[in-house]
Amino acid sequence: MKKVVGLFIILLIALSLFAEPVQLTVLHVNDTHGHVWSFDKDIGGFARIATIVNDVKAEVEKKGGHVLFLHAGDVNTGVPESDQLDAIPDFVALHYMGADAMVLGNHEFDIPLNTLKMQQRYAGFPFLSANFVDKNLYPIFDPYIVKDFGDLKVGIIGLTTEQTTVLESLYLENNMFSSAYEALNDYMPVLKEKSDIQIVLSHLGYYSGNKPNLPVGYTTSNEIALNRNDIALIVDGHSHTLLENPEMINNTILTQSGEWGKYVGRVDMWIEDGRVIDWKAQQIPVNSQIKEDPFIKMIADMYYNMGAEKLNEKVGVTNVYLDGERNHVRSGETNLGHLIVDSMVWKTDSDFGFMNGGGIRASIDKGDISYRDILTVLPFGNTVYVMKLNGNTVKEVLDFAATIPDGQGAKLHVSGVTFEIVDGKANNIMINGEPLDINKVYNVATNNYLASGGDGYKMLKGLNGYDTGFVAADVLKEYIMHLGTIENSNIEKRIIVKN
């Protein structure tokens, strides 16, 4: 009997020596922002992404490997057909596409928490965030999951940017974001006990060098990779970065796939004894060369047709291009930025107004303007808020605005006010052609996001004012209808930088 047992043990050892490494393939997207449907001559679309997912699963599983399909956050906000339906088209499609998990992105907090939880019920897969916590530091959603493939257990932890507290402050409901890096440190020991390899699914952003245009104190994906050597893979989002060649930093593979489902990232890893012994990665373009999955296309088309008639309603005409390009509205003034703030001042008969460039999400081409166009420009559902600000507070707001670096959503667009930026301060402030009166109280139109202290404008939070209830997109629609045709493409400088 002892000889039989001994021979059995020797046989097991011999088999283990010749065992093949386990293949794990991770497919991933990030920052899809409502782009369930293709755009720009057949780019993107969940129906094409579904085909890629199905084909890769068939290929890898035929060889005995395993496939994960992950979303690195920001499903919400960006396309009217999705926004009007609380991103249900996105989550239903992702459900049937077989998504395994999603990390909460900052734009998941453009909506009330109850709506977010409703979205998870439709999705049927976990929403992860280890650092979105209540006042007792208890996570609101699952901090991590473990996928058990039998011969391989994969731990996946979700991390959301701490910047959400500044960027999306309306719907946190007395909850907060703890340090993503500290949350990772807290949960990794538990995750290592439960899994063979560990993946970070993050919505932190990739910022090489010295984190350009990102304030100090926010965790980035590359910082995590630089400071730890026990993470197999970081699947990232938030910065809309296309890493055509995913990086190896320390022992960690770091990848991100741009935005809007233009690419599906694929990372193949071969794992042995809890170590990645080999890997390769690519970004798969999602274009007309990829056939659309008929079932997902049917779902997408059904939702697209809901309310399309109202979205296509003509509200006016523009004979000039209205510039809402991300890089432009976050770096300076544009005619579209002026138009939006002008509409808020017009609607409320305020002394002047301002808004954040990050709230402008698209441009409008020359020609007819539809309600769909306006909702694409202003997708967040923000309302117009009127505040009573004394001259000192106005100066404080404009001084803060003068410190905002190019590329940040907090960049200010104004109406009824002009000023100069000199050495990081607002000077020569004029309200409707008159010098700012420190002792005067002004009626100021903005959006409820900034009025709540969003984008770092904390000096506004809790000040005297009222929410008009007017949705900013509807105000812009009404103003364009009032104008009829937009003719002027000249941009008069309202903010002059003299640094």
C-alpha positions, -999 to +999 in steps of 0.1 A: +000+000+000+028+024+009+044+017-025+011+026-043+007+059-023+044+067-030+039+061-067+007+082-067+026+112-051+055+108-076+029+108-104+013+140-091+046+157-089+056+147-124+022+160-137+027+193-120+061+197-135+046+193-170+014+213-163+007+241-187+004+276-174-032+289-171-041+316-197-062+345-185-074+370-210-088+404-198-109+424-222-116+460-211-132+493-220-135+526-201-152+560-202-179+549-226-201+578-216-234+566-231-218+556-264-239+524-268-244+533-305-217+538-332-207+573-342-185+591-367-189+568-396-192+535-378-168+539-350-176+521-317-209+507-306-217+481-281-229+457-308-194+456-323-178+453-289-201+423-282-187+406-313-152+411-301-160+398-267-177+367-281-150+359-306-122+363-280-141+341-255-146+314-280-109+315-290-095+315-255-119+290-239-114+266-268-077+264-256-088+259-220-082+295-209-104+320-191-118+354-201-128+385-180-147+414-194-142+446-173-154+482-175-131+508-158-159+533-151-178+563-164-207+546-182-229+576-174-233+609-191-225+619-227-252+607-252-288+620-249-304+587-258-286+571-229-288+601-205-326+604-208-330+568-199-306+568-169-280+548-189-303+517-188-294+510-225-258+508-215-262+485-185-287+462-202-264+458-231-234+452-209-254+426-189-261+406-221-225+411-233-213+393-202-195+420-183-179+407-151-175+439-131-172+477-133-155+502-111-174+533-102-162+563-122-167+599-111-196+604-136-215+576-119-222+603-093-239+627-118-271+609-106-286+602-072-274+572-053-307+554-056-305+557-094-270+543-093-281+513-073-310+508-097-285+507-125-266+479-108-298+459-106-302+462-143-266+454-149-265+423-128-228+425-123-209+441-094-201+478-092-168+480-073-153+508-052-131+501-021-127+538-013-163+551-017-173+549+020-199+562+045-191+583+076-180+551+094-156+543+065-177+513+055-179+508+017-212+515+000-206+490-028-185+459-030-148+468-025-137+437-044-147+404-059-130+370-065-137+352-098-132+315-093-124+296-126-116+264-108-079+262-116-075+300-111-089+325-086-087+361-097-091+389-072-104+422-085-105+454-064-121+486-075-107+521-068-124+554-077-106+587-080-107+609-049-112+638-073-149+628-075-154+648-043-145+679-062-158+670-096-192+655-087-203+667-053-241+668-057-251+632-050-226+618-026-253+620+002-229+625+031-206+597+019-170+603+009-139+590-009-111+578+012-075+575-002-075+550-030-040+540-022-048+534+015-079+514+006-057+492-017-033+487+012-062+477+035-078+452+012-048+436-006-039+412+023-075+398+023-075+396-015-042+377-015-056+351+009-086+346-013-071+347-048-041+335-069-035+368-087-048+403-081-061+429-106-068+466-098-098+479-117-094+516-113-109+549-124-079+569-113-063+581-145-029+577-161-006+607-157+030+603-166+058+625-152+047+649-125+009+645-129+003+675-152-028+694-144-038+671-116-038+686-081-016+671-054-033+645-032-051+624-058-039+588-065-030+578-101-028+544-116+009+548-125+017+558-088+001+525-076+022+506-101+054+524-091+048+518-054+037+482-053+051+450-069+023+426-061-004+436-086-006+416-119-026+441-138-042+476-135-071+482-158-076+520-157-099+548-168-107+585-161-080+602-181-093+590-215-058+578-223-052+553-251-022+532-241-015+516-275+013+497-259+003+489-223+031+495-199+050+472-175+058+492-144+076+473-117+058+439-120+025+454-130+009+456-164-009+489-168-035+495-195-062+520-205-083+521-237-091+557-245-128+566-245-162+560-259-156+524-269-133+533-298-111+504-287-113+472-267-082+464-247-070+429-246-044+416-222-033+379-223-015+366-193+000+331-187+000+323-150+019+297-131+019+294-093+003+328-089+029+345-111+025+360-146+053+343-165+044+358-199+020+383-213+010+403-244-015+431-250-032+450-278-059+476-284-085+463-308-101+491-329-139+490-329-148+500-364-168+490-395-145+460-400-162+444-370-197+429-376-224+440-352-238+413-328-275+411-339-289+406-304-271+436-288-279+457-319-316+449-314-314+460-278-295+492-286-319+501-315-349+496-293-337+521-268-324+545-294-359+549-309-374+558-275-380+595-275-360+601-307-387+623-322-384+649-294-346+648-295-346+656-332-368+687-328-353+718-345-348+747-321-327+771-341-300+776-367-263+786-364-243+800-392-211+795-373-194+766-356-201+766-319-169+754-302-173+731-273-142+710-278-128+695-246-093+710-250-107+744-258-134+749-232-110+737-205-082+761-216-100+793-225-132+810-238-153+798-267-184+812-284-204+782-271-193+789-236-204+825-239-237+814-254-245+791-225-237+816-198-255+844-217-286+822-217-285+817-179-281+855-173-309+862-199-333+837-183-328+849-147-322+886-154-291+884-133-262+909-130-238+884-144-231+847-146-204+820-148-200+783-153-173+756-155-158+745-188-160+709-178-198+711-180-196+717-218-193+683-234-196+688-272-196+713-301-225+722-325-218+722-362-231+749-386-267+743-396-299+734-378-297+730-340-317+701-325-327+694-289-304+664-292-275+687-300-282+708-269-284+677-246-251+665-260-235+698-251-251+699-216-258+663-206-257+665-168-292+678-161-278+707-140-302+734-131-297+772-132-289+786-097-291+822-087-268+834-059-265+866-040-228+873-038-211+904-023-182+920-040-156+903-018-170+868-026-170+877-063-134+886-061-126+854-042-144+833-070-125+851-097-092+848-079-097+811-076-106+809-113-073+827-121-054+798-106-070+770-126-045+755-150-054+747-186-070+713-190-091+714-159-129+713-159-130+742-134-119+767-161-144+795-159-167+809-187-185+842-179-212+866-190-216+902-179-182+903-163-147+910-176-114+908-158-077+904-163-055+877-148-022+891-136+002+869-115-025+844-106-050+871-094-081+887-109-076+924-116-096+952-133-129+934-126-158+950-145-195+941-140-214+952-171-188+979-177-187+992-141-159+985-117-166+957-091-182+973-060-169+954-029-199+966-008-225+957-034-246+924-035-249+910-070-274+885-084-253+859-101-264+830-123-245+797-123-254+761-122-263+740-092-231+721-095-209+751-089-233+765-063-228+733-043-190+739-043-182+717-073-149+718-092-132+733-061-154+764-058-159+757-021-165+794-013-199+792-029-212+762-009-240+772+015-243+808+005-275+827+000-293+817-032-320+796-047-323+769-074-346+781-102-355+746-112-347+756-148-326+728-165-296+745-181-301+726-213-337+738-216-326+773-208-301+771-237-328+757-259-352+786-251-324+812-256-315+798-290-352+798-300-353+834-289-323+843-310-335+823-340-303+823-360-268+826-345-246+847-369-216+860-350-184+839-347-163+867-331-152+859-295-149+891-275-124+885-247-140+885-214-110+871-195-076+885-205-045+866-193-016+890-188+008+866-170 
